[in-house]
Amino acid sequence: MSFGSKILEYKEEFLKDFDELLRIPSVSAEGSLKSKEALNWMLEKAESFGLLTKNIDGKAGHAELGNGGKLCATLTHLDVVPAGEGWDCDPFALTVKDGKYLGRGVSDDKGCALITLYCLRALKEAGIEGKNTLRAIFGTDEETGMTDVVAYFSSEAMPDMSFTPDSSYGICSAEKGILHLELKSDHNCELLSELKGGNALNAVPDKAYALLNCTENDDHQLMRLADAKEGEFEFKYTIDGLMILCKGKAAHACEPNLGLNAILELVDLLSANFDFRSLGNLCNFINTNFHREYDGTSLGIKMRDSQSGPLTACLSTINIDETGSTATIDIRYPVTFGGKEIIRRIKHAAEYENVEVKVLSHTLPLCLDESKPIIEILKTAYKEVTGEEPLMYHTGGGTYARKLGGNGVAFGPIFPGEDGRLHNSNEGISVESFWKHAEICLEAMYRMYIAE
């Protein structure tokens, strides 16, 4: 029996704490107050377990076990993306339904954060004498920029070995580069008075609406065209004109092919009936350079490599009204390519539509040497619990592994073939998989703690 199985002894108490943590709506895109509350909750819980803690300006903190040797760590986050719509349960509570744990943060990443804390507790209460210092580090800003870990590591040492359970199994040795861009133009739409959609830069928007002044003939034509489109459209007459609502399907921006982009579907519908002048520069740019694509073909940035796969492009948000027109793009590019050339190509395409392009953030790719000691520890832990060898893989997701100085990787919690519905409604993970991950996590932390 693996040491990791000891985590199962804490199930009942864990689930009570898990529900309490999920009930803190720590949506970082809505401000830092609730994320700080979640961090304080976690550190107070750690202190109740007899662990040493440290809070770095309310942005990040850690619970610690041991003193000396190498610094080993897990890194998780307590902030979440907005709940959105379409839930079959309360997003900010723990629900058990059809053999799954459901709730915002169950798989991304509060569940993993609380597991790492309970792993420290299990090691302490088992009386394990480690050779190293073991930390569970908690951040509050992973979903909106990772400024939390920048602040943390400005005053705290970088771990010698570490992992972040914020992706999938097996072991992620490569993460694509991430570009977040803003598109901006004047409001020069003759017919379109509003077009809005999306609420998170790193998610496929599942709803959008347009408000326009058009003729009765245009109304009927749009309705006929909508019948042949993939999006789900609804037409409403208001005092300000015709409102068209589009419903798509949410997904993580790193996998836009798994969603249905409501903004692109709506712009595609409008562009099928109206000319460029009616819709304005920004919509024209989107129609010409995105269509309904997610691979950057029309933008001239389609690319892939063997280490990390293809580039993805997601139009995440749009806001067109009388004050101006803006939109945001999330691009994940292969590890062997450069972000500067992608930016240059997009700016070149935008010039033709008088659209300005601003770089909001640029996170460089990660490609880790597979001979690192942490890789062997994680392989051994995974095999000890599952009896199988973990695969090495790549992701378009952006995890804290990028901030670990080349000494850390993403590892779990989603198993192959499962859908954690990250950044979507009914986010969750099967009960069986959740506790299997907990066993693997404890086994890995145990082996880091006692490693020579």
N, C-alpha and C positions, 0 to 999 in steps of 0.2 A: 504493500500500500504506500502511495506517495505521501510525502509530508503535506502536499497541497490539499489532501482530503480533509485536513483539520479545519479548514474554513467552513465546512458543512456543519460543524458543531454550533455555529453562530447564526444559523438561518433565521430563527424566529426573531431574535433581537435585531438582526440586520434589516429585515423587512420593515419593521416598525420605524427604524431610522431612515430607511430608504424613502418611505412615504413622506416623512416629515421634510426631508431634503427636497424632494420633487415639488412639494407645495410652495417652495420659495420660487416665484416666477423670475428667475435671474436672467432675463433677456438683455444681453449686453447692448444690443442695438437701441434699447430704450433707456439707456443710462446705466451708471455704475452702482446705484444704490442697492438694488436687490442682489447683484453679484457680490458686493461686499458683505451683505447679510449672509449669503450662502457660505462665503469664506469664513466669516466669524463663527457660523454654526459648525463648520467642519473642524476648525481649530479648537473650539470649546469641547467638541466631542472627543478629539484627540487627547486633550488634557484630562478628560474624565477617564481615559484608558491608561493614564499614567505616562503619556508620551511627552517629550519636549516639543515645543512648537515655536514658530517665529512668523510674524506677520510683517510683510514688506509694504507699508503704506496703503494697506487695504487693496492692493493690486494682485498680490500673490502671497503665498506662505507655504510652510511645510510642517510636517510632523516627522520626528526623527527618533531612530533607535540605534544605539551603539555609539562608540566614540573611538575613532582611530582607523588605521588602514586606508583602503580606498573609499572614495565617496561614490556610493551607488544610489540610484534614484529611479523612481517612477515619476512621470509628469502627466497630469490630467487637468481637465478644466471643468469649472463649475457654472460657466455661463452657457446659455442655450440660444437657439434661434427663436423667432416668434412662433407662437403656436400655429397660426394660420387656421384654416377652416377644414371641415370634413372629418372631424374626429368622431369616433364612436363612444368616447368616454371623456372624462375630464382630463385635459392634457397636463394639468399641474397637480397630479395625484398619481399614486401607484394603483394600477388596475390589473387584475389577473383575469384574462379572458382567453378562452380557447387554447389553453396551454402556453400563453405568452404573458410576459410583463409588458404593459403599455404605459406610456407617459413621455412627455417631452424631457429628454435627458436620460432616459433609460439606457439607450445604447450610445448616446453622444452628449455628454460623457460622464454624467453624474453617477451612473451605476458603476462605472469603472473607477471613478474617484473614490467612492465609498468602499469599494472592494479593496483598494490599495491601503486604505486606513485600517480596515479590519484585518488585513494581512499583517500589518505592523503589530496590531493587538495580538494576533494569534502567535506570532514569533515571540513577543514579550512574555505572554502568559505560558508559553511552552518552555520558557527558560532557556531558549537557544542562545548560546554564546557565539556571537558573530566575530569575524576577524575584521569586518569593515563597518563603516557608517552607512546606514540605510535611511533614505528619506523618501517620503511621499510628498511631492510638490504639487500644489494646487494653484491654478491660474483662474482669472476671471474675465479674460478678454480674448480668448482664442478665436471666437467667431467673428470678431470685428477688428482684427489687426495684430494680435499677439504683442501688444505693448506691455502686457503684464509680465511676460517672461524676460523681456528686455530690461524692465525695471528690476526684476528679481536677480538676474545674473549680473547686473551692474554692481551689486553689493555682495552676492553670494557666489561661492566657487562653482565652476562647471563640473558636473559629475565625471568620474572616470569611466563609468559604464551606466547605461540607462535605457529605459524603453518607455514608450507612451502607448497605452492601450486605447487607441482612438482611431482605429482603422479596421483592418480585417486580419484573419489568419491566413497563411503562415506569417513569414517575416518580411517586412517591406524594406527593401534596400535602396529603392529609388522613388523619389517624389518629383513630379513635374514642377517646372517653374510656374508661378502664378502672377498674372497681370490683371490689375483692376483699373479700368479706364473710364473716364467720363466723356460723353459726347455732348456738345452744347451748340445751340444755334438760336437765332432770333425767332420770335413767334411771327411767322409770315404765312400762316395758313388761312386761305380765303374761306374755307368751309369748315375746318376743324377747330372748335373752340377749346376742347379738352381731350386729352388722351392720357390715361394713367394706368399703371399696373406694376406689380412686383413690390415686395417689402423687404427683401434681403439681397445683398449683392452676390452672395454665394449660393443662391437657390434659383431653380427654374420657376418663373412666375406662373401661378396656377389661375390667375384671374386678371382681367384688364377691362377697361371700359373706354368708350369714346362718346363724345357729345358733339353733334354736328348739326349745322343748318343746311338742309338739303330739300330737294323737291319731293313731292309725293311719288313721282316716277322713280326717283333714286331709291326711296324707301323700299318700294316693291322689288326693284332690281337687286338691291343688297340682300333682301330676304331670300330671293331665288338663288343667288350666288352662295349664300350661307349654307343652303341645303347640301351643297356639293363639297363643303369644306370639312376638315377634320375636327376643328374646334366646336364646342357647344355654345351656340349663340342665342341671345335673348334680346328682343327689341322692345323698347319702351318709349312712349311719347311723353315728353315733359314740357313744362312752360318754356324751357330754354332750347328745345329742339329734340331731335331724335337721339336717344341713348342706346348704344349697342354694348351689351355686356358679353364677354367671352370667358368661358371656363375651360381651363386646360388641365394639366396634371403636374403637380409639384415633383421635384427631384433635386438631388444635390447638383450644384453647378458643375462638379467634376464629371458627372455622368448625365449630360443633358439629353442624351438619346433615350434615357429611361423616362423622361417626362414629356409633356406637351406644352410648349411655350405659348401662353395665352397672348402675350404681346405680339409675337411674330404672326400668330394666326389672325389676330385682329388687323394688323397692318396689311397682311396679305389680302384679306377681304376688302379693305378699303381701297387698296391699290388696284384691285381688279375692276373697280368701277369708276374711280376718279383719276384725274390727271395729276401730274407732279405739282402744278401750281396750287391746286386745291388743298393738298396735304402738307406742303411745306418742306423745308430742307431736311429736317431730321428724319421724317417718315420716308422721304425719298432715298436718303442714305441707307436706312434700314432695309427698305424693299430691294434696293439694288445690290447691297453688299451682304445681306443676311438671307434673304428669302425666308425659307423655313429650315435652314441648315444649322448644324451644330459642329461642323468640322472646319470652318473657315475657308471653304473653297472660293466663294465669290469675293471674299476679302483678299484673296491671294496669299493666304498664310497656311494653307493645308500642308501638313508635314507629319512625319512619324519617325521613330527610331526603334531599334530592336530592344533597347534597354527599358524604355518606358511607354512605348506605344504612340498613339496619335494625339495631335493637338485637339483640344475641344474649345468651343467658343459659345458662350451663353449670354444673350441679351437679358440682363437681370431685372432692370427697372426702367421705367419711363415716366416723365412728368411734363406734359405739354399743357400750358394754359396761357393766359394773356400776358404773363410776365416773361415767358421764354420757353425754351424747349431743351430738356436735358434727358439723358439716358446713361445707363452704366453697362459695362461689359465685363464679364469674367472669362479670362482666357487661361487655360492650362497648357503649357507647351513642353515638348520633350526635353529630356535632360541634356542632350547633346547639342541643342540649338540655343541661340542667344535671343534674349528678349528685346534688345535694342533694334534688331532688324524687323521684328514683328511690329513694334511701335512705329517704325519708319514707314512700313507698308500701309498700315492703317491710316496714318496721318496723310499719306499721299492720296489714298482713296477718298478721304474726307474732304480734301481740298476742293474736289469737283462739286461738292454740294454745299460749300461754305459752312462746313461743320468743324468746330474746334475740338481737338482731342487733348485731354489732360490725363496724365498718369496719376492715379490716386495712390497706388501702391505697387511695388514690384518685389516679389519674393523669389529669390534665386532657387534653382533646382537643388535637390539633394541626391547624391549617388554615393552610397557607403561601401567601403571596402569590406567584402564578406569574410575576411580573415580576422576581423575584430573579435576580441574575447566575448563580447556580449552576444554575438551571433551563436556561438557554440553553447553558451548557457541557455539561451532561449530554445534552441533546438532540443537540448537535453530535457528541459522542463516540459516542452510540448509532448515529446515522445513518452516521457514518464507517465503522463496523465492519459494520453489518447492511444498510445501504442503505435503511433504513426509518425513518419518524418514530415516536418512542416516544409512547405514549398517556399522558395524565395519569390517575391513578386514586386510589382511596381504599382503606384497609385497616382491618380490625378488630384487626390485630396491633399490638403495642406495641413500637416500635423505639427505638433511641437518638436518632432524629431529634427526639423530644420534648425532649431535653436539650441541643439545639444552638442555643438562643437565637433561634430563628426564622431561622437561617442554614443550615439543612441539611434534607435529605430522605432518604427511603429509596429505593434504586435498585438493583434486582437482588437475588439472582442468578437467580431462577426465571423462566423465560420463559413467556408465555401458552400454556396448553394442557398444561403439564407439571405433574406432581405430585411435589414434593420430599419428600412424606411426613414433613413436619415434625412433631416430637413423636410419631412413630409408629415402628413397626418398619420395618426396611429403608429408613431415611432415605437419600436419594441423589439424584443428578442425572446425566443422561446425560453421557458423556465429551465429546461434541460441544458440548453446551451449557455445560459447565464451562469449556472453553477459550475459547468465544466470550465468556462472561462475563469471563474473565481479560483478553482483548483489550480489551473495552469499559472495564474498570476501569483498565487502564494508559493507554488513550487519554484517559479522563476526568482521571486524576491528572496526566498530562502537560500537559493543557490548563489545569488549575488552576495548575500550577507555573509556566507561562510567561505567565499572564494578566496584562494591564495592570491 
